[in-house]
Amino acid sequence: MASSATAHDPGGVGSKDQWDGICAAFGTAVRGRREQLEISQEELADRAAMDRTYVSGIERGVRNPTLKIVARLAKALKTRPSKLMAAMEP
């Protein structure tokens, strides 16, 4: 019999390890785009109206940003949210 996590998680992203990987992939995408623009974490944080330590946590994959935060980051990075989120796909 399938566990309740499997029954309620058809996409297979319910385990902590899977979420950690998704957050890490998103953070890598944010860092990569920031480096393409040649801006610091501080500059990105200012553009997105958030704390630099929060940006650092996102880039390291230890934060799980909301969709609002994803949109703010994308705008600050002059890209679409879907471009940043595409990096999370396997």
C-alpha positions in Angstrom: 0.0 0.0 0.0 1.3 3.5 -0.9 2.2 5.8 1.9 0.1 8.9 2.4 3.0 11.1 1.3 3.1 9.2 -2.0 -0.7 9.3 -2.5 -0.8 13.0 -1.9 2.4 13.8 -3.8 2.0 12.5 -7.4 4.8 14.9 -8.5 7.3 13.3 -6.1 8.5 16.5 -4.5 7.4 15.8 -0.9 10.5 14.7 0.8 12.9 17.1 2.5 15.7 16.0 0.3 13.7 16.7 -2.8 12.7 20.1 -1.6 16.3 20.9 -0.6 17.4 20.0 -4.2 14.7 22.3 -5.7 15.7 25.2 -3.4 19.4 24.6 -4.3 18.6 24.6 -8.0 16.6 27.8 -7.7 19.4 29.4 -5.7 22.0 28.5 -8.3 19.8 30.1 -11.0 19.5 33.3 -9.0 23.2 33.4 -8.3 24.0 32.7 -12.0 21.8 35.5 -13.2 23.1 37.9 -10.6 26.7 37.1 -11.7 25.7 37.6 -15.4 24.6 41.1 -14.4 27.8 41.6 -12.4 25.9 42.8 -9.3 26.6 42.0 -5.7 24.1 40.3 -3.3 23.8 43.7 -1.7 22.7 45.3 -5.0 20.3 42.5 -5.7 18.8 42.8 -2.3 18.4 46.6 -2.7 16.7 46.1 -6.1 14.4 43.4 -4.7 13.7 45.3 -1.5 14.9 42.5 0.8 17.7 41.9 3.2 21.1 40.7 1.8 21.2 37.8 4.2 17.8 36.6 2.8 19.3 36.7 -0.8 22.3 34.8 0.5 20.0 32.1 2.0 18.1 31.8 -1.3 21.4 31.5 -3.3 22.6 28.8 -0.9 19.4 26.9 -1.1 18.5 27.1 2.5 15.5 29.4 2.0 12.2 28.4 0.2 11.0 31.7 -1.3 7.4 32.4 -1.9 6.0 33.2 -5.4 6.0 36.9 -4.4 9.7 36.7 -3.6 10.4 34.8 -6.9 8.6 37.6 -8.8 10.6 40.3 -7.0 13.9 38.6 -7.6 13.0 38.1 -11.3 12.2 41.8 -11.7 15.4 42.8 -9.9 17.4 40.4 -12.2 15.7 41.7 -15.3 14.3 38.3 -16.3 11.1 36.3 -16.1 10.2 34.2 -13.0 9.8 31.2 -15.4 13.4 31.5 -16.5 14.6 31.3 -12.9 12.2 28.5 -12.0 13.1 26.5 -15.1 16.3 25.6 -13.4 14.4 23.6 -10.9 13.2 21.1 -13.5 15.1 17.8 -13.6 
